[in-house]
Amino acid sequence: MARWVYRLLAGMFAVLFLTSAALQLNDPDPWGWAVLYVAAAAACMVPRSFGWSWVLPSLVGVVCLVWAGLLAPETLPQLRLGDLARTMKAETPAIELGREMLGLLIVAAWMTVVVLAGRREKKRSA
């Protein structure tokens, strides 16, 4: 991936994650989510050439995967994918948990990109 494309996407994801953190403040359980999204935004902004640039995105990604895994047994048996986007209102607990799980998987996927981009940058500069 070209350096400028990565920087553009990382900036966009950082803004998306910060917006998500701000929106969580209206949620019944805001603090865990807000901290997670702020940490994900920070991981997007760590320079890839920094020696420890993989630590924060790796930690955030693992936390997201574990959290999604904890939600999965309760969510997946009751969830139909079409329900996630049909309406903005979470009509059932499975819809809310499914959206939360999807958000966690999106963060984990981008954190994987951040880690891999950092490794690639480190190899180029070595």
N, CA and C of each residue as an Amber inpcrd file, in Angstrom:
protein
   378
   0.8580000  -1.1690000   0.0000000   0.0000000   0.0000000   0.0000000
   0.9040000   1.2310000   0.0000000   0.5980000   2.1670000  -0.8460000
   1.3840000   3.3920000  -0.9210000   1.3210000   4.1400000   0.4170000
   2.4110000   4.7860000   0.7520000   2.5060000   5.4790000   2.0340000
   1.3980000   6.5160000   2.2080000   1.1200000   7.2960000   1.1630000
   0.1190000   8.3490000   1.2790000  -1.2910000   7.7600000   1.4250000
  -1.5300000   6.6050000   0.7990000  -2.8440000   5.9620000   0.9270000
  -3.0370000   5.4850000   2.3610000  -1.9980000   4.8630000   2.9110000
  -2.0840000   4.4030000   4.2920000  -2.3270000   5.5820000   5.2310000
  -1.5750000   6.6660000   5.0500000  -1.7390000   7.8310000   5.9310000
  -3.1560000   8.4060000   5.8440000  -3.6850000   8.4680000   4.6350000
  -5.0490000   8.9560000   4.4480000  -6.0530000   8.0490000   5.1620000
  -5.9270000   6.7440000   4.9450000  -6.8440000   5.7930000   5.5870000
  -6.6870000   5.8050000   7.1070000  -5.4460000   5.8710000   7.5830000
  -5.2130000   5.9120000   9.0290000  -5.8530000   7.1580000   9.6370000
  -5.7320000   8.2860000   8.9640000  -6.3700000   9.5080000   9.4440000
  -7.8870000   9.3990000   9.4500000  -8.4310000   8.7960000   8.3940000
  -9.8840000   8.6110000   8.3270000 -10.3720000   7.6780000   9.4370000
  -9.6510000   6.5870000   9.6580000 -10.0440000   5.6760000  10.7280000
  -9.8920000   6.3370000  12.0930000  -8.8590000   7.1480000  12.2830000
  -8.6930000   7.8510000  13.5550000  -9.8890000   8.7590000  13.8200000
 -10.3200000   9.4920000  12.8100000 -11.4920000  10.3610000  12.9630000
 -12.7420000   9.5210000  13.2310000 -12.8950000   8.4250000  12.5120000
 -14.0390000   7.5320000  12.7230000 -14.0550000   6.9880000  14.1530000
 -12.8910000   6.5580000  14.6480000 -12.8190000   6.0050000  15.9950000
 -13.0710000   7.0730000  17.0520000 -12.5570000   8.2920000  16.8460000
 -12.8240000   9.3740000  17.8040000 -14.3030000   9.7580000  17.8070000
 -14.9110000   9.7600000  16.6300000 -16.3450000  10.0270000  16.5490000
 -17.1300000   8.9380000  17.2670000 -16.7160000   7.6930000  17.0740000
 -17.3670000   6.5780000  17.7610000 -17.2270000   6.7140000  19.2740000
 -16.0620000   7.1310000  19.7350000 -15.8470000   7.3320000  21.1740000
 -16.7910000   8.4030000  21.7070000 -16.9280000   9.4900000  20.9760000
 -17.8200000  10.5730000  21.4150000 -19.2720000  10.1090000  21.4400000
 -19.6650000   9.3130000  20.4620000 -21.0440000   8.8270000  20.4180000
 -21.3480000   7.8480000  21.5450000 -20.3320000   7.1980000  22.0670000
 -20.5440000   6.2460000  23.1610000 -20.9750000   6.9310000  24.4450000
 -20.6910000   8.2110000  24.5760000 -21.0280000   8.9210000  25.8030000
 -22.5340000   8.9760000  26.0260000 -23.3060000   8.6720000  25.0010000
 -24.7570000   8.6390000  25.1010000 -25.2580000   7.2300000  25.4090000
 -24.3630000   6.2880000  25.5760000 -24.6850000   4.8730000  25.7540000
 -24.8110000   4.5410000  27.2450000 -25.5650000   3.4980000  27.5960000
 -25.6650000   3.1130000  29.0120000 -24.3330000   2.6290000  29.6100000
 -23.4490000   2.0640000  28.7840000 -22.1440000   1.5940000  29.2780000
 -21.0290000   2.2330000  28.4440000 -20.7900000   3.5390000  28.6200000
 -19.9330000   4.2640000  27.6800000 -18.4350000   4.0890000  27.8590000
 -17.9510000   3.8840000  29.0680000 -16.5230000   4.0850000  29.3190000
 -15.6280000   3.0300000  28.6890000 -15.9850000   1.7860000  28.7500000
 -15.1670000   0.7610000  28.1090000 -15.0680000   0.9800000  26.6160000
 -16.2020000   1.3140000  26.0060000 -16.2280000   1.5610000  24.5630000
 -15.4500000   2.8160000  24.2010000 -15.6440000   3.8700000  24.9520000
 -14.9520000   5.1300000  24.6560000 -13.4410000   4.9490000  24.7540000
 -12.9750000   4.2690000  25.7960000 -11.5390000   4.0300000  25.9560000
 -11.0120000   3.1940000  24.7930000 -11.7550000   2.1700000  24.4140000
 -11.3340000   1.3160000  23.3020000 -11.1900000   2.1180000  22.0080000
 -12.1810000   2.9410000  21.6960000 -12.1360000   3.7160000  20.4600000
 -11.0510000   4.7960000  20.4870000 -10.8220000   5.4130000  21.6360000
  -9.7340000   6.3990000  21.7390000  -8.3870000   5.7080000  21.5650000
  -8.2290000   4.5260000  22.1590000  -6.9840000   3.7700000  21.9950000
  -6.7820000   3.3730000  20.5350000  -7.8520000   2.9910000  19.8530000
  -7.7520000   2.6380000  18.4300000  -7.3540000   3.8600000  17.6030000
  -7.9260000   5.0190000  17.9180000  -7.5500000   6.2480000  17.2110000
  -6.0830000   6.5800000  17.4500000  -5.6310000   6.4390000  18.6840000
  -4.2310000   6.7060000  18.9950000  -3.3180000   5.7480000  18.2350000
  -3.7170000   4.4840000  18.1450000  -2.9130000   3.4980000  17.4160000
  -2.7980000   3.8510000  15.9390000  -3.8080000   4.4860000  15.3970000
  -3.7650000   4.9070000  13.9890000  -2.7370000   6.0160000  13.7690000
  -2.4800000   6.7830000  14.7980000  -1.6330000   7.9600000  14.6440000
  -0.1840000   7.7330000  15.0630000   0.1360000   6.5780000  15.6430000
   1.5220000   6.2830000  16.0180000   2.3310000   6.1380000  14.7330000
   3.4380000   6.8520000  14.6140000   4.2520000   6.7220000  13.3930000
   4.7010000   5.2760000  13.1940000   4.5630000   4.7880000  11.9770000
   4.9090000   3.3970000  11.6880000   6.3910000   3.1240000  11.8790000
   7.2100000   4.1290000  11.7580000   8.6500000   3.9240000  11.8920000
   9.0940000   3.8780000  13.3560000   8.2010000   4.2340000  14.2750000
   8.5130000   4.1980000  15.7020000   8.7310000   2.7410000  16.1110000
   9.7660000   2.4820000  16.8830000  10.1770000   1.1230000  17.2100000
   9.1080000   0.2530000  17.8430000   8.2550000   0.8240000  18.6710000
   7.2270000   0.0480000  19.3560000   5.8390000   0.2950000  18.7640000
   5.7760000   0.6700000  17.5140000   4.4910000   1.0470000  16.9040000
   3.5000000  -0.1070000  16.8310000   3.9630000  -1.3280000  17.0060000
   3.0740000  -2.4870000  16.9220000   2.3830000  -2.7920000  18.2460000
   2.8690000  -2.2540000  19.3680000   2.3580000  -2.6510000  20.6790000
   0.9070000  -2.2090000  20.8760000   0.6250000  -0.9290000  20.7250000
  -0.7340000  -0.4350000  20.9660000  -1.7500000  -1.0490000  20.0100000
  -1.5050000  -1.0490000  18.6840000  -2.5100000  -1.6700000  17.8150000
  -2.6780000  -3.1720000  18.0810000  -1.5990000  -3.8540000  18.4540000
  -1.7180000  -5.2830000  18.7710000  -2.5780000  -5.4860000  20.0090000
  -2.3260000  -4.6830000  21.0300000  -3.1040000  -4.7830000  22.2580000
  -4.5810000  -4.4820000  22.0080000  -4.8450000  -3.4060000  21.2810000
  -6.2370000  -3.0400000  20.9730000  -6.8990000  -4.1430000  20.1490000
  -6.1920000  -4.6760000  19.1610000  -6.7480000  -5.7370000  18.3280000
  -7.0720000  -6.9930000  19.1150000  -6.1790000  -7.3840000  20.0100000
  -6.4160000  -8.5770000  20.8330000  -7.6050000  -8.3520000  21.7650000
  -7.6640000  -7.1870000  22.3820000  -8.8040000  -6.8820000  23.2590000
 -10.1090000  -6.9720000  22.4700000 -10.1190000  -6.4320000  21.2600000
 -11.3290000  -6.4750000  20.4250000 -11.7230000  -7.9060000  20.0860000
 -10.7550000  -8.7200000  19.7110000 -11.0510000 -10.1060000  19.3540000
 -11.5630000 -10.9010000  20.5530000 -10.9490000 -10.6960000  21.7140000
 -11.4120000 -11.3960000  22.9190000 -12.8220000 -10.9430000  23.2780000
 -13.0520000  -9.6270000  23.2310000 -14.3690000  -9.0780000  23.5680000
 -15.4210000  -9.5980000  22.5870000 -15.1060000  -9.5960000  21.2980000
 -16.0440000 -10.1230000  20.2970000 -16.2980000 -11.6090000  20.5410000
 -15.2480000 -12.3370000  20.9030000 -15.4150000 -13.7580000  21.2080000
 -16.3140000 -13.9940000  22.4060000 -16.2510000 -13.1170000  23.3810000
 -17.1360000 -13.2370000  24.5430000 -18.5840000 -12.9200000  24.1920000
 -18.7880000 -12.0350000  23.2310000 -20.1510000 -11.6870000  22.8070000
 -20.7510000 -12.7330000  21.8660000 -19.9050000 -13.4390000  21.1370000
 -20.3680000 -14.3390000  20.0750000 -21.3460000 -15.4180000  20.5340000
 -21.0890000 -16.1540000  21.6180000 -22.0170000 -17.2300000  21.9780000
 -23.4260000 -16.7340000  22.2870000 -23.5220000 -15.5510000  22.8360000
 -24.8210000 -14.9840000  23.1700000 -25.4970000 -14.3600000  21.9460000
 -24.6930000 -13.9090000  20.9940000 -25.2030000 -13.1250000  19.8730000
 -25.5110000 -13.9570000  18.6400000 -24.5650000 -14.7480000  18.2050000
 -24.6700000 -15.4210000  16.9100000 -25.8840000 -16.3400000  16.7580000
 -26.2660000 -17.1160000  17.7700000 -27.4340000 -17.9910000  17.5670000
 -28.7400000 -17.2370000  17.3040000 -28.8300000 -16.0030000  17.7660000
 -30.0740000 -15.2430000  17.6510000 -30.0650000 -14.2130000  16.5320000
 -28.9350000 -14.0270000  15.8820000 -28.7600000 -12.8910000  14.9820000
 -28.9220000 -13.2890000  13.5230000 -29.6400000 -12.4400000  12.7990000
 -29.6780000 -12.5220000  11.3400000 -28.9940000 -11.2670000  10.8270000
 -28.0510000 -11.4300000   9.8920000 -27.2500000 -10.2900000   9.4340000
 -28.0950000  -9.1540000   8.8790000 -29.1960000  -9.4620000   8.2420000
 -30.0630000  -8.4190000   7.6940000 -30.6410000  -7.5170000   8.7620000
 -30.7370000  -8.0100000   9.9860000 -31.3010000  -7.2090000  11.0790000
 -30.3770000  -6.0710000  11.5060000 -29.0710000  -6.2030000  11.2640000
 -28.1220000  -5.1980000  11.7390000 -28.3360000  -3.8370000  11.0990000
 -28.7540000  -3.8120000   9.8390000 -28.8690000  -2.5490000   9.1120000
 -30.3090000  -2.1910000   8.7390000 -31.2520000  -3.0110000   9.1260000
 -32.6390000  -2.7640000   8.7260000 -33.1770000  -1.4650000   9.3140000
 -32.8620000  -1.2000000  10.5640000 -33.3300000   0.0140000  11.2250000
 -32.2570000   0.4850000  12.2070000 -32.2590000   1.7340000  12.5410000
 -31.2660000   2.2570000  13.4810000 -31.5680000   1.8180000  14.9110000
 -32.8240000   1.5430000  15.1890000 -33.2030000   1.1280000  16.5350000
 -32.8480000  -0.3440000  16.7360000 -32.1940000  -0.6270000  17.8430000
 -31.8640000  -2.0130000  18.1710000 -33.1100000  -2.6410000  18.7950000
 -33.8720000  -3.3510000  17.9690000 -35.1590000  -3.8890000  18.4100000
 -35.0150000  -5.0720000  19.3560000 -33.8920000  -5.7570000  19.2920000
 -33.6570000  -6.8910000  20.1840000 -32.2320000  -6.7730000  20.7540000
 -31.9790000  -7.4210000  21.8820000 -30.6150000  -7.4180000  22.4120000
 -29.6060000  -8.0280000  21.4350000 -30.0240000  -9.0010000  20.6440000
 -29.1150000  -9.6270000  19.6750000 -28.6530000  -8.6190000  18.6230000
 -29.5160000  -7.6990000  18.2280000 -29.1330000  -6.6810000  17.2440000
 -28.0870000  -5.7470000  17.8540000 -28.3220000  -5.3080000  19.0810000
 -27.3470000  -4.4290000  19.7290000 -26.0120000  -5.1420000  19.9060000
 -26.0430000  -6.3760000  20.3930000 -24.8040000  -7.1240000  20.5930000
 -24.1190000  -7.4290000  19.2600000 -24.9070000  -7.6890000  18.2260000
 -24.3360000  -7.9380000  16.9060000 -23.6220000  -6.7200000  16.3580000
 -24.2110000  -5.5580000  16.5640000 -23.5580000  -4.3100000  16.1230000
 -22.2930000  -4.0580000  16.9270000 -22.3410000  -4.3290000  18.2120000
 -21.1450000  -4.1640000  19.0330000 -20.0450000  -5.1130000  18.5640000
 -20.4210000  -6.3560000  18.2870000 -19.4480000  -7.3370000  17.8350000
 -18.8560000  -6.9340000  16.4860000 -19.6880000  -6.4300000  15.5850000
 -19.2070000  -5.9740000  14.2880000 -18.2340000  -4.8060000  14.4550000
 -18.5500000  -3.8720000  15.3390000 -17.6340000  -2.7570000  15.6090000
 -16.2920000  -3.2420000  16.1260000 -16.3230000  -4.2100000  17.0190000
 -15.0790000  -4.7750000  17.5450000 -14.2620000  -5.4420000  16.4430000
 -14.9290000  -6.1480000  15.5470000 -14.2150000  -6.8230000  14.4550000
 -13.6420000  -5.8190000  13.4490000 -14.3410000  -4.7130000  13.2320000
 -13.8150000  -3.6570000  12.3440000 -12.5420000  -3.0550000  12.9530000
 -12.5820000  -2.7620000  14.2520000 -11.3980000  -2.2130000  14.9150000
 -10.2470000  -3.2180000  14.8500000 -10.5310000  -4.4860000  15.1360000
  -9.4800000  -5.5130000  15.1060000  -8.8790000  -5.6390000  13.7110000
  -9.7150000  -5.5790000  12.6870000  -9.2190000  -5.6880000  11.3060000
  -8.2960000  -4.5130000  10.9770000  -8.6960000  -3.2980000  11.3510000
  -7.8390000  -2.1490000  11.0400000  -6.5600000  -2.1800000  11.8720000
  -6.6340000  -2.6410000  13.1030000  -5.4270000  -2.7450000  13.9160000
  -4.4450000  -3.7320000  13.2810000  -4.9580000  -4.7680000  12.6390000
  -4.1000000  -5.7120000  11.9160000  -3.3920000  -5.0030000  10.7710000
  -4.1160000  -4.1660000  10.0440000  -3.5090000  -3.3880000   8.9580000
  -2.4190000  -2.4770000   9.5090000  -2.6860000  -1.8300000  10.6360000
  -1.7070000  -0.9160000  11.2340000  -0.4250000  -1.6720000  11.6040000
  -0.5830000  -2.8310000  12.2280000   0.5920000  -3.6220000  12.6260000
   1.3750000  -4.0680000  11.3980000   0.6730000  -4.5850000  10.3950000
   1.3580000  -5.0660000   9.1860000   2.0340000  -3.9250000   8.4340000
   1.3920000  -2.7670000   8.3830000   2.0080000  -1.6140000   7.7160000
   3.2590000  -1.1780000   8.4650000   3.2230000  -1.2270000   9.7800000
   4.3930000  -0.8780000  10.5670000   5.5410000  -1.8440000  10.3440000
   5.2340000  -3.1140000  10.2470000   6.2850000  -4.1140000   9.9930000
   6.8970000  -3.9160000   8.6150000   6.0580000  -3.6110000   7.6590000
   6.5390000  -3.3970000   6.2920000   7.4530000  -2.1650000   6.2340000
   7.0300000  -1.1080000   6.9150000   7.8340000   0.1230000   6.9590000
   9.1820000  -0.1370000   7.6230000   9.1720000  -0.9180000   8.6970000
  10.4180000  -1.2240000   9.4020000  11.3650000  -2.0220000   8.4970000
  10.8300000  -2.9560000   7.7140000  11.6720000  -3.7320000   6.7990000
  12.2650000  -2.8460000   5.7110000  11.4780000  -1.8970000   5.2250000
  11.9710000  -0.9860000   4.1850000  13.1070000  -0.1120000   4.6900000
  12.9920000   0.3420000   5.9340000  13.9910000   1.2560000   6.4720000
  15.2400000   0.5270000   6.9810000  15.1470000  -0.7810000   7.1020000
  16.3140000  -1.5530000   7.6100000  17.3320000  -1.8280000   6.5400000
